Amino acid sequence: MKKKTLFLPFMALLFLTGCSTAESGVSVGNVHNTECSSSSTRSTQAGSDEGEDVPEIPRLAIKLTRQGNSVFGEFTNYKIHCSHGDLFVDCQQTGQQLDINVREKKRNMSGNVKTCLCWVNIYFTLYDVEGDTFQLSLDGKNMGEISFKESNVVEINY
């Protein structure tokens, strides 16, 4: 009886901390993110009035660090709406194609919460990544080819 009691919470924890694909075995874990900072929020209607002071939009930076078969990832200035739910990362590897997606656990909110954008930093680890050269996509957008052959760190400023 005790084995079943411990098994269910363990499986729930495993489900929440990562995912894997049957084809590649890539899994994701250690996902966490910063909160929206007050200096990085912006209304989606900002800039509509002449003379309005509109803050500069931060640029997305991607940093991937390879250690063995693991890749530690960092997305700096990832754009999301201010009242976002919990964020998680999933990944699929098909040959040299590496698809990373940031997803949001939906929350039940009222009102128009998507009128405010902010930028957060997201950190995660990819496990069991095979190969050294990849065609990287983030949320379905092609980010180009990356390679860990010359260096264990790849940085992309988008």
N, C-alpha and C positions, 0 to 999 in steps of 0.2 A: 504494500500500500504506500509506503514512504517513497519508493522509487517513482511511482506515478506522480506523486505530489511534487517532487523535485524536477521531474522530467518536463512537465508543462511550463513552469516558469523559465527553465533553461532554454527551451525551444522558442518561447516568446522573446527572450533576450537575444537569442541568435538571429531571429527574424528582424528585429529592430536595429541591430548593429551592422548588418551587412546583407549583401545579396551575392548570388553567384549565378553563373551561366553554366548550363550543362555542357555546352560546346567547349568552352575554354577553361573553366575552373577558376576564372578571375573572381575574386570576392572583394568587398569593400568593408572597411571597418574604421574605427577611431574617428568618426565624423563629428565635427563640432564647428561652430561658427561664432563670430562676434555678433554683438547686437548692433543695430543701426546707431550711428553716432549722430548727435544733433547737428554737427557741422556738415554732415553728408546727406541730409534730407533735402528733397526738392519736390515741390508740387508739380504735377504733370501739366498744369495750366500756367506755370511760371513762364515769364517772357512774353506773355500775350499783350501786356500793356507797354507802350513805348516808354523808355526811360527806367523800366523796372530793373533792379539789380538782380541778375540771375547768377547763382553760383556756378562755377565751372564743373562740368560733368567729369567725374574721375574716370580714368582709363583702366580697363581690365588688365590685370597682370596674372599670368599663369606660371607657376614654378613647380617643376616635377623633379624629384631627387630619387635616383635609383640606388637601392642597396640590396644586392642579391636579386631575388625574384619579387621584391617589394618595391613599390613606388610611393613615396610620400608626396602628396599633392597639396598645393596652396593656391587658392583663387583669391587674389586681392582685388577689392573694389567690384565684387559681383553685384550686379543690379537686381533689386527685388522690391516689391511694394512694402511700405513701412509696417503694415500690420500682418506680416507673413506668419505662417504657422511654423512648426518644426521643419527644418530642412534636412534632407538626406541625399546621399549620392549613390547612383548606381553606375555600373560599368559593364560593357560587353566587349570582348575581344574576339574578332573573327579574322584569323590570319594576322596581317599587319594593320588591320583597322582597329583602332581603340576608340570606342564611343563612350564618353563620360557625360552623364546627365545629372543635373541638380533638380531634385523634386521637392515639393512641399507637401507636408501632411496638412490637409485642409482642415481649417477650423471653421466652426459655425459662427459667422460674423454678420452683423447687420450693417446697413449703410454702404456707402461707396468708399471702400477702403483702398482702392487701387488708384486714387488720385494723388497719392504721395509715394515717391520713390526714394529708396535709400540704397547705400552700398555697404556690403558686409564682407568680411573675410571668411572663407570656408577652408577647413583643413580636413584631410582624410588620408587613408592608406589603402592602396590597391595591393592585394596579395596574389601570388602565383601568376605574375605577368610574364609571358614568354616572348623572347625576342629582344632586339636592341633598337630597331627602327620601326616607327609607326606612322600611320596617317591618323592624326588626332582630330576628333570632332568633340565639340562641347555643345550640349543641348541641340544637336542636329546641325550645327554650323561648323563647316570645315575650318580647322585652325592651322592646317598645313602639316608637313612632314616633320617629325621630331626624331632625333637619334641620340642614343646613349653610348655610341661607339667611341667618341672622342672625350666625353666628359660624363660624369654621373649626374650632372645638373643640367636641365633644360629650362630656359626662361623665354616666355613669349609676352610681349607687351602689345595689347590689341587696342 
